Amino acid sequence: MKIKLLLSVICVAVMLLAVSGCTGQTASTESGSAVQNQQEETSNETVSQKNAVKKAKQYLDTMAFSYEGLISQLEFEQFSHEDAVYGADNCGADWNEQAAKKAKSYLDTMAFSRDSLIDQLEFDKFTYEQAVYGVEANGL
């Protein structure tokens, strides 16, 4: 349990350092009609909601997060709970893919058994299904 907490603290510290240098520019691969639909859906966004989405994307460009983990991080950045949820809901993340990226980052650092890596991903607030997907995507 101590190693899980230590790994989480280290990941957040590295992420905070990396995000502080982000420019906030992201590449879009959506088709024109999808972008137009998204713009229509988000035209009623508040400035705070737009900023929460932008910050969520900046974090995801830097490191992998679970849905709940991203909400917690946005709240740590002083976004309201509602805006943090809005940011996580509208950042375009594939949470299975995020679990796979997080699993890879752990495996790049140290060795894990299949079950211990699933436990670690669940500790990082991924669902069991997302954790299994992440582990299997990395060959365990």
Residue pairs with C-beta under 8 A, 6 or more apart in sequence:
4 119
4 120
4 123
7 106
7 109
7 120
8 123
8 124
11 63
11 105
12 73
14 63
15 59
15 62
15 63
15 73
18 62
18 63
19 58
19 59
19 62
22 58
22 61
22 62
24 54
24 57
24 58
26 57
26 61
28 35
30 38
42 49
42 50
42 53
42 90
45 53
45 86
46 83
48 79
48 80
48 83
49 83
49 86
49 87
49 90
51 79
51 83
52 74
52 79
52 83
52 84
52 86
52 87
53 86
53 87
53 90
53 91
55 74
55 77
55 79
55 87
56 70
56 74
56 87
56 88
56 90
56 91
56 93
57 91
57 92
59 65
59 70
59 73
59 74
60 70
60 91
60 93
60 98
63 101
63 102
63 105
64 98
64 99
64 100
64 101
64 102
64 105
65 73
65 93
65 98
65 102
66 95
66 98
66 99
66 102
66 121
66 124
66 125
66 126
66 127
66 130
67 88
67 93
67 95
67 125
68 125
69 124
69 125
69 126
70 84
70 87
70 88
70 91
70 93
71 81
71 84
71 85
71 87
71 88
72 84
72 125
74 83
74 84
74 87
74 88
75 81
75 84
79 87
95 126
95 127
95 130
96 130
96 133
96 134
96 137
98 126
98 130
98 134
99 121
99 126
99 130
99 131
99 133
99 134
99 137
100 133
100 134
100 137
100 138
101 134
102 121
102 124
102 126
102 134
103 117
103 121
103 131
103 134
103 135
103 137
103 138
103 140
104 137
104 138
106 112
106 117
106 120
106 121
107 117
107 138
112 120
112 140
113 140
114 135
114 140
117 131
117 134
117 135
117 138
117 140
118 128
118 131
118 132
118 135
121 130
121 131
121 134
121 135
122 128
122 131
126 134
